[in-house]
Amino acid sequence: TEPGRYVLMEDIIFNPNPGSQTRNNANDDMTGWRPQEDQQDEYPGAGDYKDPYFMGFWAAVTIETSDVILDLNDHQIAMDEIFYHQQRWFTIISLT
């Protein structure tokens, strides 16, 4: 939440709090790929039924203040394929 210029120094494959990656168990993991209750301060709605993160991670980067420059520096941000199958509605960069 600080204005400034942020420069990516490497590629990022986004796969937060990964759950079970066993082929037949991934969809049964109700806590994987979601903010955990002990992350409530950073991700409002973690372990709850309201606030921005109650349905999981919906963005890889959220820019939550004015005067921010995000320089990808010829790198990329992408969803991990396993995370893609868990969280189908998603944005890489959110300007909130």
N, C-alpha and C positions, 0 to 999 in steps of 0.2 A: 504493500500500500504506500510505497514511497515513489515520488516522481523520479525519473532518471532514464538513462539509456542502459538497457540490458542486452548483453551480447551472448548468444549461444556459442559454446566452445566445442560442442560435439553433437552428434545425432542423438535423438531421444526416442526410444521405443517405450511408450506409456503403458504400463501394466501394474497399476497400484494395488497394494495389498492382495497379491494373487492368492486365490483359493486352490482347491483341488484341481489338478490338471490331468487327472486320470480320465480317460475318454468317457466312461459311463457315469462318472461321479460329479463332473463339473457343474451341471445344472442343479445338483442337490446341495451345493455349498451355499448356504444362505448368508454367510458372513464374508465370503471371499469377494474381492474386487469392490468392497464398500468401505467407507470410512468407519473406523471402529469407535466404540463409545469413548475410549480414552483420548480420541482425537476431536472431541466435541468443540473444544476452544478454537481449533484451527478450521474445522469443517462443521459449521452449524447444521444440525439435523442428523448428525451421526448417531445411530442407535435410537432414533426417534421417528415420529411420523409427520414431521413438519420441518420447515426451513430448507434452505437450498440443497443440502446434500443428503436428504432423507432417502432418496432413491439411488444413491451412489454417486460416483464421480462422473460428472457430466461434461467436464472440460479438462484438458491437459494444462492449460494456462488460463488464468483469469486475471485480467488487468482491471483493477478496482480503484483506480485514481486517475487524475488528469496528468498530462505532460509526461507520458511514458512512451519511449521508443523501444520496440523489441526488434533487435537486429538478429536475423537468423544466421548471418555470417556464412552463407552457403551451406548451412546444415538443415536438417529437417526434423520435424516432430511428427510422430505417427503412433497410431494405436497398435499394440501387440495383437496379433490375430486372435489369440485366446480371449483377450479382453474384449475385442470386437464382438465375439459371439455372446458375451455376457451383457454388454452394455451397448445396445444398438443405436440409441439416440445419444449423440455425442458431438461435441465441437472441439477442434484442436485449440483455438484461441477464442476466448470470450471477452468482449469489451463490456463490462458491467458498469 
